[in-house]
């Protein structure tokens, strides 16, 4: 089977602005894949190209092997998208909204009705099926967007900031639901600003910045790129900062307290304790602080910003691109 998403040298330009710059990205079938990046990274442009709202300037983009432009219908029928913005027809009961969505994809009326009911039950708002969109609470509106994405039973579910602005309980409900969908075989592409969300849900994440791919890795792999801090209390109080091996990138001392920056605290600490004991110190307290995924994300995007600035190629800004949103369908 071809990958769920595959892009090669994907480029999108808006005049002199470059929103995507040679993006190569592969999402395998069945993955829960996260797309992270600051505002202006190109995430929305990337999604809009996949669903046919934006035409690429160059390169290739495929969904389950279907070219998103020359085979638009096949590619689009495989995708369900829950956008960040509320873009629902407000003049019909929400059950009819879902039926209309199914109808646009060629699903017969009777089947569309069954799927609409199933989707509303799955997201927990079936009892609101005869109400209009404007009568729903903010959390119910967010659930409706997900139901609309599910009504076509997509192979690829795209979630664009699905928990933005929702309360903690709804966020955890949505996490549980999308995890179930992924376990049932649905490929999921998630964009989010919540690092905790990506860490909890995603098999792999791609970090974008200025329209470029910074890295692709699992959350655990990303964490290994950070620097851990090993904090120790030693006796007697050192008169000068103890000398340690090359594994210690930085050592700071405050009284009898040492803080040592290392690449892998769990692996390095035993050697560090041996070295300190050999130097005549007893360790009375020890704490290892691991670098968070959020800290690594900030550091990687900061490094990417410096690279772009040096090369003079800071051309893209997602936040300034035309806002081409998904229509009612």
C-alpha positions as CSV (number, residue, x, y, z in Angstrom):
1,X,0.0,0.0,0.0
2,X,1.2,3.5,-0.8
3,X,1.7,5.9,2.2
4,X,-1.2,7.9,3.5
5,X,0.5,11.1,2.6
6,X,3.6,11.6,0.5
7,X,5.0,14.9,-0.7
8,X,8.2,15.5,-2.7
9,X,9.8,18.9,-3.0
10,X,6.4,20.6,-2.3
11,X,6.4,24.3,-2.9
12,X,3.7,26.9,-2.4
13,X,4.3,30.6,-3.2
14,X,2.1,33.6,-2.8
15,X,3.8,36.2,-4.9
16,X,7.2,36.8,-3.2
17,X,6.1,34.9,-0.1
18,X,7.1,31.2,0.1
19,X,4.8,29.3,2.4
20,X,6.3,25.9,1.7
21,X,9.8,25.4,0.5
22,X,10.7,22.0,-0.9
23,X,8.8,20.0,1.7
24,X,9.5,16.2,1.7
25,X,7.2,14.4,4.1
26,X,5.8,10.8,4.4
27,X,3.0,9.7,6.7
28,X,2.5,5.9,6.7
29,X,-0.9,4.3,6.6
30,X,-2.2,3.8,10.1
31,X,0.1,6.4,11.7
32,X,-0.9,9.0,14.3
33,X,1.3,11.8,12.9
34,X,1.8,15.2,14.4
35,X,2.6,18.4,12.6
36,X,4.1,21.0,14.9
37,X,5.4,24.5,14.2
38,X,5.0,28.1,15.2
39,X,2.6,30.5,13.4
40,X,3.8,31.0,9.9
41,X,5.4,27.5,9.7
42,X,3.2,26.4,6.7
43,X,1.0,23.9,8.5
44,X,-2.3,25.3,7.2
45,X,-1.0,25.7,3.7
46,X,0.1,22.0,3.7
47,X,-3.3,20.9,4.8
48,X,-5.1,23.1,2.2
49,X,-3.0,21.6,-0.6
50,X,-3.9,18.1,0.5
51,X,-7.7,18.8,0.5
52,X,-7.6,20.8,-2.8
53,X,-8.2,24.3,-1.4
54,X,-4.8,25.6,-2.5
55,X,-2.9,24.7,-5.7
56,X,0.7,23.9,-5.2
57,X,3.4,25.9,-7.0
58,X,5.7,23.0,-7.5
59,X,6.5,19.5,-6.4
60,X,4.2,16.5,-5.8
61,X,1.6,15.6,-3.2
62,X,-0.2,12.3,-3.0
63,X,-2.9,10.9,-0.7
64,X,-2.9,7.1,-0.7
65,X,-1.1,7.2,-4.0
66,X,-3.6,9.7,-5.6
67,X,-2.2,13.0,-6.9
68,X,-4.1,15.7,-5.0
69,X,-4.7,17.7,-8.2
70,X,-4.9,15.3,-11.2
71,X,-6.8,12.7,-9.0
72,X,-8.5,15.2,-6.8
73,X,-11.8,13.3,-6.3
74,X,-10.1,10.1,-5.2
75,X,-7.7,11.9,-2.9
76,X,-10.4,14.1,-1.4
77,X,-12.8,11.2,-0.8
78,X,-10.2,9.5,1.4
79,X,-9.9,12.6,3.7
80,X,-12.0,13.8,6.5
81,X,-11.0,17.2,7.9
82,X,-12.0,18.9,11.2
83,X,-10.7,22.5,10.7
84,X,-9.9,24.9,13.4
85,X,-12.4,27.4,12.2
86,X,-16.2,26.9,12.5
87,X,-17.5,26.8,8.9
88,X,-20.8,25.0,9.2
89,X,-24.1,25.8,7.5
90,X,-26.1,27.4,10.2
91,X,-29.5,27.1,8.6
92,X,-30.0,23.4,8.9
93,X,-30.3,21.0,11.8
94,X,-26.8,19.4,12.4
95,X,-28.0,16.0,11.3
96,X,-28.9,17.4,7.9
97,X,-25.5,19.1,7.8
98,X,-23.8,15.8,8.1
99,X,-26.2,14.2,5.5
100,X,-25.4,17.0,3.1
101,X,-21.6,16.4,3.6
102,X,-22.0,12.7,2.9
103,X,-24.1,13.5,-0.2
104,X,-21.3,15.6,-1.6
105,X,-19.2,12.5,-1.6
106,X,-21.8,10.4,-3.5
107,X,-23.2,8.6,-0.5
108,X,-26.9,7.6,-1.0
109,X,-29.4,9.3,1.3
110,X,-30.4,6.3,3.4
111,X,-26.7,5.4,4.0
112,X,-25.9,9.1,4.7
113,X,-28.7,9.2,7.4
114,X,-27.3,6.1,9.1
115,X,-23.7,7.5,9.0
116,X,-24.9,10.9,10.3
117,X,-26.6,9.2,13.3
118,X,-23.5,7.0,13.9
119,X,-21.1,9.9,13.8
120,X,-23.3,12.0,16.1
121,X,-23.5,9.2,18.6
122,X,-19.7,8.6,18.5
123,X,-18.9,12.2,19.3
124,X,-21.7,12.4,22.0
125,X,-24.2,14.8,20.6
126,X,-26.8,12.6,19.0
127,X,-29.4,14.1,21.3
128,X,-28.7,17.5,19.7
129,X,-29.3,16.1,16.1
130,X,-32.3,18.4,15.4
131,X,-30.7,21.6,16.7
132,X,-29.0,24.2,14.5
133,X,-25.3,24.9,14.8
134,X,-25.7,28.3,16.5
135,X,-27.7,26.7,19.3
136,X,-24.8,24.5,20.3
137,X,-22.2,25.3,23.0
138,X,-18.6,25.8,22.0
139,X,-17.6,22.3,23.0
140,X,-20.5,20.8,21.1
141,X,-19.6,22.8,18.0
142,X,-16.1,21.3,18.2
143,X,-17.6,17.8,18.4
144,X,-19.8,18.5,15.4
145,X,-16.7,19.4,13.3
146,X,-15.3,16.0,14.2
147,X,-18.6,14.2,13.4
148,X,-18.7,15.9,10.0
149,X,-15.2,14.7,9.3
150,X,-16.2,11.2,10.2
151,X,-19.4,10.9,8.3
152,X,-17.7,9.8,5.1
153,X,-15.7,7.2,7.0
154,X,-12.3,8.6,5.9
155,X,-9.1,6.6,5.7
156,X,-7.2,9.8,6.6
157,X,-8.5,12.1,9.3
158,X,-7.0,15.6,9.5
159,X,-7.4,17.4,12.8
160,X,-6.4,21.1,12.6
161,X,-6.0,22.3,16.2
162,X,-8.9,20.2,17.4
163,X,-8.7,21.1,21.1
164,X,-8.0,24.8,20.7
165,X,-10.0,26.7,23.2
166,X,-11.9,23.7,24.8
167,X,-12.0,22.8,28.4
168,X,-9.9,20.1,30.0
169,X,-12.6,17.5,30.1
170,X,-13.5,17.8,26.4
171,X,-9.9,17.8,25.5
172,X,-9.4,14.4,27.2
173,X,-12.7,13.1,25.6
174,X,-11.4,14.0,22.2
175,X,-8.1,12.4,22.9
176,X,-9.8,9.2,23.8
177,X,-12.0,9.3,20.7
178,X,-9.2,10.0,18.2
179,X,-7.0,7.3,19.8
180,X,-9.8,4.8,19.3
181,X,-10.2,5.8,15.7
182,X,-6.4,5.4,15.1
183,X,-6.5,2.0,16.8
184,X,-9.3,1.0,14.4
185,X,-7.0,1.8,11.5
186,X,-7.7,5.4,10.6
187,X,-4.6,7.4,9.7
188,X,-4.6,10.7,11.6
189,X,-2.7,13.9,10.9
190,X,-2.8,16.3,13.8
191,X,-1.7,19.9,14.0
192,X,-1.5,21.4,17.4
193,X,0.2,24.0,19.6
194,X,-0.2,21.8,22.6
195,X,3.1,19.9,23.0
196,X,1.5,17.7,25.6
197,X,-1.1,16.7,23.0
198,X,1.5,15.6,20.5
199,X,3.6,13.8,23.1
200,X,0.6,11.9,24.3
201,X,-1.0,11.0,21.0
202,X,1.5,10.8,18.2
203,X,3.7,8.0,16.9
204,X,5.9,10.5,15.1
205,X,6.0,14.3,14.7
206,X,7.3,16.6,12.1
207,X,8.5,20.1,13.1
208,X,8.0,22.8,10.4
209,X,9.5,26.2,10.5
210,X,9.4,28.9,7.8
211,X,7.9,26.3,5.3
212,X,10.8,23.9,5.8
213,X,11.0,20.6,7.6
214,X,13.2,20.9,10.7
215,X,13.0,17.2,11.7
216,X,10.8,14.1,11.9
217,X,11.0,11.8,14.9
218,X,9.1,10.1,17.6
219,X,8.5,12.2,20.8
220,X,10.9,9.9,22.7
221,X,13.6,10.4,20.0
222,X,13.2,14.1,20.2
223,X,13.7,14.1,24.0
224,X,17.0,12.4,23.6
225,X,18.2,15.5,21.7
226,X,17.8,17.6,24.8
227,X,20.3,18.3,27.6
228,X,19.3,16.9,31.1
229,X,20.2,18.5,34.4
230,X,21.6,16.4,37.2
231,X,21.4,18.2,40.5
232,X,23.4,16.9,43.4
233,X,24.1,17.8,47.0
234,X,27.6,16.7,48.1
235,X,29.6,16.6,51.3
236,X,32.0,18.2,52.1
237,X,31.1,21.5,50.4
238,X,33.6,21.8,47.5
239,X,36.1,24.7,47.7
240,X,36.2,24.8,43.9
241,X,33.9,23.3,41.3
242,X,34.8,19.6,40.9
243,X,36.3,18.5,37.6
244,X,34.3,15.9,35.8
245,X,34.7,14.1,32.5
246,X,33.8,15.3,29.0
247,X,30.2,14.1,29.5
248,X,29.6,17.2,31.7
249,X,28.8,20.0,29.3
250,X,28.3,22.6,32.0
251,X,28.8,22.6,35.8
252,X,27.5,25.2,38.2
253,X,27.9,25.3,42.0
254,X,26.0,27.0,44.7
255,X,27.4,26.0,48.1
256,X,27.1,22.2,48.4
257,X,24.7,22.0,45.5
258,X,26.0,21.1,42.0
259,X,24.1,21.3,38.7
260,X,25.6,19.3,35.8
261,X,24.3,19.5,32.2
262,X,24.6,16.1,30.4
263,X,23.2,14.5,27.3
264,X,21.5,11.5,28.9
265,X,21.1,11.8,32.7
266,X,19.9,8.3,33.3
267,X,23.0,6.8,31.5
268,X,25.6,9.3,32.7
269,X,24.7,9.6,36.4
270,X,26.3,6.4,37.6
271,X,29.6,7.4,36.1
272,X,29.3,10.9,37.6
273,X,28.6,9.4,41.1
274,X,31.7,7.2,40.8
275,X,33.8,10.2,39.7
276,X,32.6,12.4,42.6
277,X,33.1,9.6,45.1
278,X,36.6,8.9,43.8
279,X,37.3,12.6,44.4
280,X,36.2,12.3,48.0
281,X,32.7,13.5,47.9
282,X,29.6,11.8,49.4
283,X,26.3,12.4,47.6
284,X,23.4,13.2,49.9
285,X,20.7,14.1,47.4
286,X,20.2,13.6,43.7
287,X,17.7,14.7,41.1
288,X,17.6,14.4,37.4
289,X,15.5,16.9,35.3
290,X,14.8,15.8,31.8
291,X,14.4,18.3,29.0
292,X,10.7,18.6,28.0
293,X,9.5,18.2,24.5
294,X,8.4,21.8,24.6
295,X,11.9,23.0,25.4
296,X,13.3,20.9,22.5
297,X,10.7,22.2,20.1
298,X,11.5,25.8,21.0
299,X,15.2,25.1,20.6
300,X,14.9,23.4,17.3
301,X,12.7,26.2,15.8
302,X,15.0,28.8,17.2
303,X,18.0,27.1,15.5
304,X,16.0,26.9,12.2
305,X,15.2,30.6,12.5
306,X,18.9,31.4,12.8
307,X,19.7,29.3,9.8
308,X,17.0,31.0,7.7
309,X,18.2,34.4,8.8
310,X,21.8,33.6,7.8
311,X,20.8,32.4,4.4
312,X,18.6,35.4,3.7
313,X,15.7,33.2,2.7
314,X,13.0,34.1,5.3
315,X,10.3,34.3,2.7
316,X,7.2,32.5,4.1
317,X,4.6,33.5,6.5
318,X,1.6,31.3,7.0
319,X,-0.1,34.0,9.1
320,X,0.1,36.4,6.1
321,X,-1.1,34.0,3.4
322,X,-4.6,34.3,2.0
323,X,-6.9,32.4,4.4
324,X,-8.4,29.8,2.1
325,X,-10.7,27.8,4.4
326,X,-12.6,24.6,3.8
327,X,-16.1,25.3,2.6
328,X,-19.3,23.8,4.0
329,X,-18.6,20.6,2.3
